[in-house]
């Protein structure tokens, strides 16, 4: 069933891309609305501050629009646009390091959540964001691509431009390291009066 839904979403995206390429530029809004929060979340999770993440999200869509004709319809649009976003952030970070020297957004709260649920969820988000920031960048990005953006190993390999085995190893090690950080964090939290 999940594969059927994914196939329908891909077909829908191909149709929207085809329409945009045929001159229906206003249809690009469909793709923007589908991916803007995920791209913003990916960028924040990779270490971009709020303003940079907002700016890069917008620039990602501008760049993707200009290069839309080069998108391979056999590949997922999500993987392609995440690669653009990740590369733009890497470029920005390189520029900042040269000039200077050298937080994750997650899905919105459900309207059914009460104030206590909202508070707990926000606290967990902050804790997870702190833990993610303690991971090396290659571990952080594979976790984000896999679990917040639902990419396959093959798609992650394309986005990151690394061999499939590196993606698999990094994801395994990232989960192991995150678990260690969570256990250490729990021990520290439980030891506090």
C-alpha positions, 0 to 999 in steps of 0.5 A: 500500500505504501509503495502504491502511495509513493508511486502516485506521489511520484506520478503527481510530481512528474505531472506538476514538473511537466506542467511547469516546463510547459509554461504553467509556472504557477504550478511550481507552487505545488512543489514548493508547498510540498517540500518547503518545511522539509527543506527548512528542517533539513537545513536547520538539522544540518546546523543552519541558523533560522535566518540562513535556513529560511534564505537557503530554502528560498534560494533552493527553490529558485535554483531548482526552478531554473534547473528543473529541465535537468531533473531526471524524471526517473528519480525522486524530486525530493532527493534532487531538491534535497541535494541542491539544499545540502550543497547550498548549505555546504557552500555557505558554510565554506564561505563563512569559514573563510570570512569568520574562521569557522537547530532542527525543525520537526513536524508541527504539533497536532491540533489535538495536542494539549498544552502539556503535550505541546510543552513535552514535544517542544522539550524533546525537540530541543533535546534531540536538536542538541544531541544532533548538533553533537554528531559529526555532520555526515552522521547528522545529515544521514539521520535527517535524510532518512528519518525526517525526509524518508529517503532510501539509501540509494537516494541518500547516496545520490544526494550526498554524492557518496557510495551506498556503503558509506551511507549505510555505515554512516547511518549505522554509526550515527544511530549507535552514537545518538543512542550513546548520547541519549543514554549519557544524557539520560544518566546526567539528567537522572543524576541531577537533583 
